[in-house]
Amino acid sequence: MESDLFGSLKDGEKGAVLVVHFGTTHEDTRAKTIDAVNKKIAEAFPGIEVREAWTSRIVMRRLKAQGIQKMNPEEALKQLKADGYTHILVQPSSIIDGIETESLRKDIAAQQQDFKEVRLSIPLLYSPDDYEAVIKAITTQRGKEDAVLLVGHGTYTPNTAQYAMLDYMLKAKGFDQWFVGTIEGYPYFDDALSQIRKKDCKTILLMPFLFVAGEHVKNDIAGDWKEELEKQGYHVDVLMKGLGENPAIQDIIVQHARFSATHQSMDIAKKKKEYAQGKEKYE
């Protein structure tokens, strides 16, 4: 339902956007992805404070050893409270609604009472419209290769089905030479390879379906996956870019932030209670 988080601020109230990233130890990709998205969101919310938090404790620990400090969501929210902010929009740069989003929800729930409102926005892939927008954004990057293999992170939870949905929608949109595999979930490497073998393919472009081009891109995709495909007789190129470098992908994240700043998700328990009282639908 429509609900303007920042447009309804009263005297003494302060709004902020907290942009939450997984993070990376690779400075080159950070500047092109994380910093770029932060800048675009700041431009989209003039007069509103924009801050960042990272969720990967491993990445933050490694950076701390180099003298670089990054806040996790819990720390960032505590700092926002200390600085007097009352209304917070949390915008993740995560690809799917997976375990990182689950962890983020718990961080927010633990400190919800410290603010007048904390609103969590959605990841890159959420509604079917998001999948269509992402497909439109990435399919312009194909070169002359016979096939494109998108490589996502994957997850051990049922949410890994979101990658299979992406594969299905690519085919439904006519992109028959596009395939999806994941590093740590389903579809597995062998599933993607099985589909590629059914096509008359000799050259493959490996395209990271990850926000940053960090460890997984440089080691798993450009290393293990490329080598295994070459053993199968394919000529393989690798697009050494994270999704976050794509301006169209950045714009989708900004659009999600804009929408979530002016619309609030309805509580399912509240809806069920109203249905039980006779309300048929919401306008």
C-alpha positions in Angstrom: 0.0 0.0 0.0 1.1 3.6 -0.5 3.0 5.0 2.4 5.7 7.7 2.0 8.4 7.0 4.5 10.4 10.2 4.0 7.6 12.5 2.7 5.7 12.3 6.0 8.6 13.2 8.3 7.7 15.6 11.1 9.7 18.1 13.0 12.4 16.4 15.0 12.3 13.3 12.7 15.2 12.3 10.4 15.3 9.8 7.6 18.2 7.7 6.2 18.8 5.0 3.6 21.1 2.2 4.7 22.4 0.4 1.6 23.5 -3.1 2.6 26.1 -5.1 0.5 27.7 -8.5 1.0 31.1 -6.7 0.5 34.3 -7.6 -1.2 38.1 -7.5 -0.5 38.7 -6.5 -4.1 39.0 -2.7 -4.3 38.8 -2.6 -8.1 35.3 -4.1 -8.2 34.1 -2.3 -5.1 34.5 1.1 -6.7 32.6 0.0 -9.8 29.8 -1.7 -8.0 29.2 -0.9 -4.3 30.4 2.7 -4.5 28.5 3.2 -7.8 25.2 2.0 -6.3 25.7 4.1 -3.1 26.2 7.2 -5.3 23.2 6.5 -7.4 21.0 6.0 -4.4 22.3 9.2 -2.8 21.4 11.1 -6.0 17.9 9.5 -5.9 17.3 10.7 -2.3 18.5 14.3 -2.1 18.5 15.6 1.4 18.3 12.1 2.9 21.4 10.6 4.6 22.8 7.6 2.8 25.0 5.1 4.6 26.3 1.6 3.9 26.7 -1.7 5.8 28.3 -5.0 4.8 27.1 -8.4 5.8 30.1 -10.6 5.2 31.9 -11.0 8.5 34.8 -12.8 6.7 35.3 -9.9 4.3 35.1 -7.4 7.1 37.6 -9.3 9.2 40.1 -9.4 6.3 39.7 -5.7 5.7 40.1 -4.9 9.4 43.5 -6.6 9.3 44.4 -4.1 6.6 43.2 -1.2 8.7 39.8 -0.8 6.9 36.7 -0.7 9.0 33.2 -1.5 7.7 30.0 -1.7 9.8 27.7 -4.7 9.7 23.9 -3.9 9.6 23.5 -4.2 13.4 26.4 -1.7 14.0 25.1 0.7 11.3 21.6 0.7 12.8 23.0 1.4 16.2 25.0 4.3 14.8 22.0 5.7 13.0 20.0 5.6 16.3 22.9 7.4 18.1 22.9 10.1 15.4 19.2 10.7 15.9 17.7 9.1 12.8 14.1 7.9 13.2 13.0 6.5 9.9 15.3 4.1 8.0 15.0 2.5 4.6 17.2 -0.6 4.2 18.1 -1.4 0.6 20.1 -4.6 -0.1 22.1 -5.1 -3.2 21.7 -8.9 -2.9 20.7 -10.9 -5.9 18.0 -13.1 -4.4 15.9 -13.3 -1.3 18.2 -15.8 0.4 20.1 -16.4 3.6 21.7 -12.9 3.5 18.3 -11.4 3.4 17.1 -13.7 6.2 20.1 -12.6 8.4 19.3 -8.9 7.5 15.7 -9.3 8.6 16.9 -10.6 12.0 19.3 -7.7 12.4 16.4 -5.3 11.7 14.0 -7.1 14.0 16.4 -6.9 16.9 16.5 -3.1 16.7 13.1 -2.3 15.2 12.0 -0.8 18.6 14.8 1.8 18.5 13.2 3.6 15.5 9.8 5.0 14.5 10.0 2.9 11.4 12.6 0.6 9.7 11.5 -0.5 6.2 13.3 -3.3 4.3 13.3 -3.1 0.6 13.6 -6.0 -1.8 16.7 -7.7 -3.5 17.4 -7.6 -7.2 15.2 -10.5 -8.1 11.8 -10.6 -6.4 8.8 -10.3 -8.7 8.5 -11.6 -12.2 8.8 -8.0 -13.4 12.2 -7.9 -11.8 13.3 -11.0 -13.7 12.2 -9.4 -17.0 14.1 -6.2 -16.2 17.2 -8.1 -15.3 17.0 -10.3 -18.4 16.7 -7.1 -20.5 19.7 -5.6 -18.7 22.1 -8.5 -19.2 21.2 -9.9 -22.6 22.7 -6.8 -24.3 26.1 -7.9 -23.1 26.5 -11.1 -25.3 29.3 -11.2 -27.8 29.7 -13.6 -30.7 29.8 -16.8 -28.6 27.4 -19.6 -29.3 26.2 -19.8 -25.7 26.2 -17.7 -22.5 26.4 -19.4 -19.2 25.3 -17.3 -16.3 27.1 -18.3 -13.0 25.3 -17.4 -9.8 26.3 -18.1 -6.2 23.5 -20.4 -5.3 22.3 -21.3 -1.8 21.6 -24.5 0.1 18.0 -23.4 0.9 15.0 -23.8 -1.4 15.5 -20.2 -2.5 18.1 -21.5 -5.0 15.0 -22.2 -7.1 15.1 -18.5 -8.1 18.1 -19.3 -10.4 16.0 -22.0 -12.1 13.2 -19.5 -12.5 15.7 -17.2 -14.2 16.8 -20.0 -16.6 13.1 -20.8 -17.3 12.3 -17.1 -18.1 15.3 -16.7 -20.3 14.1 -19.6 -22.5 10.5 -18.3 -22.4 11.8 -14.9 -23.7 13.5 -16.7 -26.6 17.0 -16.7 -25.2 17.6 -20.4 -26.0 21.4 -20.1 -26.0 21.5 -18.7 -22.4 22.0 -21.1 -19.5 22.2 -20.7 -15.7 24.4 -22.6 -13.2 25.4 -21.9 -9.6 28.6 -22.4 -7.6 26.9 -23.5 -4.3 23.4 -24.5 -5.2 21.0 -25.6 -8.0 21.3 -25.6 -11.0 24.6 -27.4 -10.6 27.5 -27.1 -13.1 26.5 -30.5 -14.6 22.9 -29.4 -15.1 24.0 -26.4 -17.1 26.6 -28.5 -19.1 23.9 -31.1 -19.9 21.7 -28.3 -21.4 24.6 -26.8 -23.4 25.5 -30.2 -24.9 22.0 -30.4 -26.4 22.9 -27.3 -28.5 25.4 -27.0 -31.3 27.8 -24.9 -29.3 31.5 -24.5 -29.7 32.1 -21.2 -27.9 30.8 -20.2 -24.5 30.8 -16.9 -22.6 30.9 -17.3 -18.8 29.0 -14.4 -17.4 29.1 -13.8 -13.6 25.6 -13.5 -12.1 27.2 -12.0 -8.9 27.1 -8.4 -7.7 30.8 -8.0 -7.6 33.7 -9.6 -9.5 35.6 -10.8 -6.5 36.8 -14.2 -5.2 34.1 -16.3 -6.9 34.6 -14.7 -10.3 38.4 -14.7 -10.3 38.8 -18.2 -8.8 35.7 -20.3 -9.4 34.4 -18.9 -12.7 37.6 -17.8 -14.4 39.4 -20.7 -12.9 37.5 -24.0 -12.2 34.5 -23.5 -14.4 36.5 -22.2 -17.4 39.1 -25.0 -17.1 36.4 -27.7 -16.9 34.5 -26.4 -19.9 37.8 -26.3 -21.9 38.4 -29.9 -21.0 35.0 -30.6 -22.6 36.3 -29.1 -25.8 34.7 -25.7 -25.7 36.4 -22.3 -26.4 35.6 -20.2 -23.3 35.7 -16.5 -22.6 34.9 -14.9 -19.3 33.2 -11.5 -18.7 35.2 -10.2 -15.8 32.5 -7.9 -14.5 30.0 -8.1 -11.7 26.4 -7.4 -12.2 26.8 -4.3 -10.1 28.9 -2.7 -12.9 25.9 -2.8 -15.2 24.2 0.7 -15.1 20.8 -0.9 -15.9 21.2 -3.3 -12.9 22.2 -0.3 -10.7 19.0 1.4 -11.9 16.8 -1.5 -10.9 18.2 -1.4 -7.3 17.5 2.4 -7.2 14.0 1.8 -8.5 13.4 -0.7 -5.7 14.6 1.8 -3.2 12.3 4.5 -4.6 9.3 2.2 -4.6 9.9 0.9 -1.1 10.3 4.5 0.2 6.7 5.2 -1.0 5.1 1.8 -0.5 4.8 -0.4 2.5 4.4 -4.2 2.5 1.2 -5.4 4.2 1.4 -7.7 7.1 0.0 -11.1 6.1 -1.4 -11.7 9.6 -3.3 -8.4 9.5 -4.7 -9.3 6.0 -5.9 -12.7 7.2 -7.5 -11.2 10.2 -9.4 -8.7 8.0 -10.4 -11.5 5.6 -11.9 -13.4 8.5 -13.9 -10.2 9.4 -15.3 -10.1 5.9 -13.0 -7.9 3.8 -12.7 -9.4 0.4 -9.7 -7.7 -1.2 -7.5 -4.7 -1.1 -7.7 -1.9 -3.6 
